[in-house]
Amino acid sequence: MFKPSATGRRSNLLLEIVLIVVGINVALWFEGWFQDLQDRETEARYLVDLRADLVTDIDNLDRLIEWAEQKSKTAADIIARMPTLDTLPAEKLAQIIGFPSSYDFFTPSDFTYRSMQESGDFRLLENDAIKKGILRLDRRHKDIAYIQKNYLQALDDGYIPLMMNNFDLSTNRLTDPALLENQLFQNYFPYVGNDTRTMAYLFRAARTDSEALIELIDEQLGN
């Protein structure tokens, strides 16, 4: 009976080892390929959702740009009429007194971006330009949030207490005409004008950044 030589047994063993190593490498390659395929599918879903968020934001920003520009103009008109406010009808005067305390703020549709951050999936984005665009827009949103917060703080700390002490909300009438000569009261209207002009600028900048990011996403999805 034929018995393989020691050299033959070593050759067979070496061949088996080679086949095992090759098999492992093929399995690892396939696993990596499949994982990359899943990552690219997940990335595409994120980009589609992110694009939808940006479209919603642009619609809201268009409305808020118009609001901020109009509010700034109205503030300038009130400042020009400040010396004659005491001659206005009570109803018109009530509207002017309530003017600083009315606002319409921007809240970004950033659920997709926050989801990518919290899950660690932001790393799945391969396009560096898209990553930079998202981070730039996030900083812009933070600038908007900061000025909106300051506006509310100024109302809460100063204007609303001033108004509550000198205006009867039940009758919508001014209770102390001296309010119209109060320096703090008068200063709020230039403050409103300046802040809403800044808001309009930031809203327009955020809109521009959002449109640029949509273009990058469309290009990436097209590829």
ABEGO torsion letter per residue (X at the ends): XBBBBAAAAAAAAAAAAAAAAAAAAAAAAAAAAAAAAAAAAAAAAAAAAAAAAAAAAAAAAAAAAAAAAAAAAAAAAAAAAAAAAAABBAAAAAAAAAAAABBBBBBBBAAAAAAAAAAGAAAABABAAAAAAAAAAAAAAAAAAAAAAAAAAAAAAAAAAAAAAABBAAAGBBABAAAAABAAAAAAAAAAAAAAAAAAAAAAAAAAAAAAAAAAAAAAAAX
